[in-house]
């Protein structure tokens, strides 16, 4: 048995994902993105961040075992 983030388990061949631990024991980790001051391509960076934050990215995000945050 192993306890890891779902996103680390799903891509491993030969592993059977059987489910998550109870919600009250979960550690929810929130990821953030930013464009740094001297980015070589700030416009492309902004577009990537916009895409990742969009509903269009939802299927890919969920396929990796992550969940989108609830709207604020």
MIDOSE-1310 file (N, C-alpha, C; in nm, 2 decimals, decimal comma, always signed):
residues 72
xxxx	+0,08/-0,12/+0,00/+0,00/+0,00/+0,00/+0,09/+0,12/+0,00; +0,04/+0,23/-0,07/+0,11/+0,35/-0,07/+0,01/+0,47/-0,06; +0,05/+0,57/+0,00/-0,04/+0,69/+0,01/+0,04/+0,81/-0,06; -0,01/+0,85/-0,17/+0,05/+0,95/-0,25/-0,06/+1,04/-0,31
xxxx	-0,02/+1,16/-0,36/-0,12/+1,24/-0,44/-0,17/+1,15/-0,56; -0,30/+1,16/-0,59/-0,36/+1,09/-0,70/-0,28/+1,12/-0,83; -0,24/+1,24/-0,85/-0,17/+1,28/-0,97/-0,03/+1,21/-0,98; +0,02/+1,15/-0,88/+0,15/+1,08/-0,88/+0,12/+0,93/-0,91
xxxx	+0,00/+0,88/-0,88/-0,03/+0,74/-0,89/-0,08/+0,71/-1,03; -0,17/+0,79/-1,09/-0,24/+0,76/-1,21/-0,15/+0,73/-1,33; -0,04/+0,80/-1,35/+0,05/+0,78/-1,46/+0,14/+0,65/-1,45; +0,14/+0,58/-1,34/+0,22/+0,47/-1,32/+0,16/+0,34/-1,38
xxxx	+0,23/+0,28/-1,47/+0,18/+0,16/-1,53/+0,18/+0,04/-1,43; +0,08/-0,04/-1,43/+0,07/-0,15/-1,35/+0,01/-0,13/-1,21; -0,02/+0,00/-1,18/-0,08/+0,03/-1,05/-0,23/+0,05/-1,06; -0,30/-0,01/-0,97/-0,44/+0,00/-0,96/-0,48/+0,11/-0,86
xxxx	-0,54/+0,22/-0,91/-0,59/+0,32/-0,82/-0,72/+0,28/-0,76; -0,73/+0,27/-0,63/-0,86/+0,22/-0,57/-0,94/+0,33/-0,50; -0,89/+0,45/-0,49/-0,97/+0,55/-0,43/-0,88/+0,65/-0,35; -0,95/+0,75/-0,30/-0,89/+0,85/-0,22/-0,91/+0,82/-0,07
xxxx	-0,84/+0,88/+0,01/-0,86/+0,87/+0,16/-0,98/+0,96/+0,19; -1,04/+0,94/+0,31/-1,15/+1,03/+0,35/-1,12/+1,18/+0,34; -1,22/+1,26/+0,30/-1,20/+1,40/+0,29/-1,15/+1,47/+0,41; -1,19/+1,42/+0,53/-1,14/+1,49/+0,65/-0,99/+1,46/+0,68
xxxx	-0,93/+1,37/+0,61/-0,79/+1,34/+0,62/-0,71/+1,40/+0,51; -0,77/+1,45/+0,41/-0,71/+1,50/+0,29/-0,63/+1,63/+0,32; -0,51/+1,64/+0,26/-0,43/+1,76/+0,26/-0,45/+1,82/+0,12; -0,52/+1,93/+0,11/-0,54/+2,00/-0,01/-0,43/+2,10/-0,04
xxxx	-0,37/+2,08/-0,15/-0,26/+2,16/-0,19/-0,30/+2,25/-0,31; -0,28/+2,38/-0,30/-0,33/+2,47/-0,40/-0,20/+2,52/-0,48; -0,21/+2,51/-0,61/-0,10/+2,56/-0,69/-0,13/+2,70/-0,74; -0,02/+2,77/-0,76/-0,03/+2,91/-0,82/+0,06/+2,92/-0,93
xxxx	+0,03/+3,02/-1,02/+0,12/+3,05/-1,13/+0,14/+3,21/-1,14; +0,25/+3,25/-1,19/+0,28/+3,39/-1,21/+0,38/+3,41/-1,32; +0,37/+3,53/-1,37/+0,47/+3,57/-1,48/+0,58/+3,65/-1,41; +0,70/+3,61/-1,41/+0,81/+3,68/-1,34/+0,84/+3,81/-1,42
xxxx	+0,90/+3,90/-1,35/+0,93/+4,03/-1,40/+1,01/+4,03/-1,54; +1,11/+3,95/-1,55/+1,20/+3,95/-1,66/+1,17/+3,82/-1,75; +1,05/+3,78/-1,76/+1,01/+3,66/-1,84/+1,05/+3,69/-1,98; +1,10/+3,59/-2,05/+1,14/+3,60/-2,19/+1,02/+3,61/-2,28
xxxx	+0,91/+3,55/-2,24/+0,79/+3,56/-2,33/+0,67/+3,58/-2,24; +0,65/+3,70/-2,18/+0,54/+3,72/-2,09/+0,40/+3,70/-2,15; +0,38/+3,73/-2,27/+0,25/+3,71/-2,33/+0,21/+3,57/-2,34; +0,31/+3,48/-2,39/+0,28/+3,34/-2,39/+0,26/+3,28/-2,25
xxxx	+0,33/+3,33/-2,16/+0,31/+3,29/-2,02/+0,17/+3,32/-1,97; +0,13/+3,44/-2,00/-0,01/+3,48/-1,96/-0,11/+3,40/-2,02; -0,09/+3,37/-2,15/-0,19/+3,28/-2,22/-0,20/+3,14/-2,16; -0,08/+3,09/-2,13/-0,08/+2,96/-2,06/-0,15/+2,96/-1,93
xxxx	-0,12/+3,06/-1,85/-0,19/+3,07/-1,72/-0,34/+3,09/-1,74; -0,38/+3,17/-1,84/-0,52/+3,19/-1,86/-0,59/+3,06/-1,91; -0,52/+2,98/-1,99/-0,57/+2,85/-2,03/-0,59/+2,76/-1,91; -0,48/+2,75/-1,83/-0,49/+2,65/-1,72/-0,60/+2,69/-1,62
xxxx	-0,63/+2,82/-1,61/-0,74/+2,86/-1,52/-0,88/+2,85/-1,59; -0,88/+2,82/-1,72/-1,01/+2,82/-1,79/-1,08/+2,68/-1,78; -1,21/+2,69/-1,81/-1,28/+2,56/-1,81/-1,23/+2,46/-1,92; -1,17/+2,52/-2,02/-1,12/+2,43/-2,13/-1,01/+2,33/-2,08
xxxx	-0,94/+2,37/-1,97/-0,84/+2,28/-1,92/-0,90/+2,18/-1,82; -1,02/+2,19/-1,78/-1,08/+2,10/-1,68/-1,06/+1,95/-1,72; -1,09/+1,90/-1,84/-1,07/+1,76/-1,87/-0,93/+1,71/-1,84; -0,83/+1,79/-1,88/-0,69/+1,75/-1,87/-0,65/+1,76/-1,72
xxxx	-0,70/+1,86/-1,65/-0,67/+1,87/-1,50/-0,72/+1,75/-1,43; -0,85/+1,71/-1,46/-0,91/+1,60/-1,39/-0,85/+1,47/-1,43; -0,81/+1,46/-1,55/-0,74/+1,33/-1,60/-0,61/+1,30/-1,52; -0,55/+1,41/-1,47/-0,43/+1,39/-1,40/-0,45/+1,36/-1,25
xxxx	-0,58/+1,36/-1,21/-0,61/+1,33/-1,07/-0,63/+1,46/-0,98; -0,62/+1,57/-1,05/-0,63/+1,69/-0,97/-0,78/+1,75/-0,99; -0,81/+1,84/-0,91/-0,95/+1,90/-0,92/-0,93/+2,05/-0,93; -1,02/+2,11/-1,01/-1,02/+2,25/-1,02/-1,08/+2,31/-0,89
xxxx	-1,03/+2,43/-0,85/-1,08/+2,50/-0,74/-1,22/+2,54/-0,76; -1,30/+2,55/-0,66/-1,44/+2,61/-0,67/-1,43/+2,76/-0,71; -1,52/+2,81/-0,79/-1,52/+2,95/-0,82/-1,53/+3,03/-0,69; -1,46/+3,14/-0,69/-1,47/+3,23/-0,57/-1,58/+3,33/-0,59
